[in-house]
Amino acid sequence: MHSLATSPRETHANQWFERTLDDSANRRLTITEAFLATDAILNLLVDITSGLVVHPPVIAANMRDELPFMATENVLMRGTSAGHSRQELHRLVRAHSLEAVAGMKRGEPNDLMARMQADAVLGPFVDADLTAPARYVGRAPEQVDEFLAEFLGPLLARHEARRGRFSAGVRV
């Protein structure tokens, strides 16, 4: 099986996929195996995602619990930019984080942001929108919009045009 993965690369390096007899068996195996592997991957994807149910309130609760921990890096960066010792800031963040986790283990809400805001050293570097989810997704929303506009939109338009062309002659 290992040779199936390397054969196309080696054939291409030697022959640039020119059609010769010595790569005939190689092509028969690797091309069909590639399609079979793709089919298996798609079957797994369908098995995993069929019946998938998304619960937005559960996602929101997880975000409320986890985002404060992600925001600590921004607090550290702001503090070091203002001239504070990174190690001292990290020690404070770690202590507050461990206390917040201990509370969460007792069923209490995550109060890490409030703990850091109340801290004399960390407080100036904590603001209300530090845990806004949009701050942590980067360019993902724009990339999705670009993909939809540049690739999926034209593909769907071509499909619709083709479907309209073929279905125009069909009478029911």
N, C-alpha and C positions, 0 to 999 in steps of 0.2 A: 504494500500500500504506500510505503514511503516513496518508492520510485514514481508512483503516479503523480505525486506532488511536484517532483523535480523534473520529470520528463519534459513537460512543455517548455520549461525555461531552458533546459539544455538543448532541446531541438531548435528552439528559436535562436539560441546563441550560435549554433552551428549552421543552420540552414535558413534562418529567417522564415520558418514555416513554409518553405518551398515544398511542393508536393513531390515527394520521392517515395520509393518503396520502403526505405528503412524507417520511415516514421508512420507508416500506414497503421500498424498495430497500435502504436503509441496513440495516435489520434483516435482510433476506434475506442480505446479504453478511456483516455483522459476526458474526452468531450462528453461521452455518455455518463461517466462518473461525476462530472461537474454538474450535469443536469439532475442526476439522481440525488446528489448532495444538496443542491438547491431545493429540490422538491421536499427532501427530508427536513430541511431547515424551516421551510414554509409550513409544513405540517406541524412541526413543534411550535411554531409561532401561533398557529391557529389553536392548538391544544392549550397553550398557556393563556391566551387572551380571550378565548371564547368563554362567555359567562362572566367576564370581568365586570365588576361593579365598582364605581367610584363614589365615594361618600365625601363630598366637599367639607362637611363639618368636621369629619375625622382628620382630613388633611389640614384644615385650619387649626385644629387643636395641636396637631404635631408641629406645625409651624410656630405656634405660640410657645411651645415647650422648647424647641430646638434653636430657633433663630437667635435668642439672646446669647447662646454660647458661640454662635458664629460671629456675632457682633463684637465679641471681645477683641478680636484681631484689629478691628477698626479703632477701638478704644486704645489699644496698645500703640498703634501707628500714630494716632493723634497726640497721645501723651509723649511719645518719643520725639515727634516733630516739635513739640513745645519745650523740649530740653530735659525731660524727665528720664531717669534710668529705666531702660527696658526691663532689666531684671527686677527692679523694685515694683514696677507696674505689673509685671507678670506675677510676682508673689501676691500682690493684692487681688488681682483678677482670679488667680487660682484659689485663694482662700474664700472669696465670695462665691465662686463657682461650686466649690465643694459644699458650702453651706446651703446653696440653692438646691443642689442635687439631694442633699440629705432631707430637705423639706419635701421635695418631689417624691422621694421614697416613702414619706409618711402620707402622701396623697395631697399635699399642698400644691398650689400653683407655682410656677417658676417665677421667683421674685428677684432673679439675678440683676435685671436692669435697675430695679429700685434700690437694691443693695449697692450697686456701683454708683448710682446717682447720689446716694447718701454719703458716699465715701468722699472725704475732703480732697484726696489726691485725684481719684478717678472721675468724680462728679462733673468737672468742667468739660470732660471729653465724651460725655454721654448725652445724646439728644433724643427727642421723642421719635424721630423717624429712623433711628439706627436699626430698628427691627422691621422696617418696611420690606416685605419680600422682594419688591421690584429692585431693590439695591443689590440683590444677590443673584440675579439671572443674567447679568451681562447683556450681550447683544441678542440673546435668544429670541425675544419677540420680533425684533427687526429681521433676524435671519429667517424666521418662519414666514413672515410676510413676503420677504424677497423670494424665497423658494416657491411660495404659492403663486406669486405674480410672474416669476420668470420661467418656471418649469411646469408646475401643475396646471395653472390656468391655460396656457397654450395647448398642453396635452389634452385637457378636457375639451377645449374648443375644437381641436382636430377630431376627437372622437365623436363629438356631437355632430360635426359637419359630415363625417363619414356615415354615421348612423342615419342621419337625415337623408343622405344621398341613396343609401341602400334601401331604406324603408319606404322611400317615395314610390317605388314601383310595386310594392306589396299591397295587395287589396285583401281586406278581411271581410 
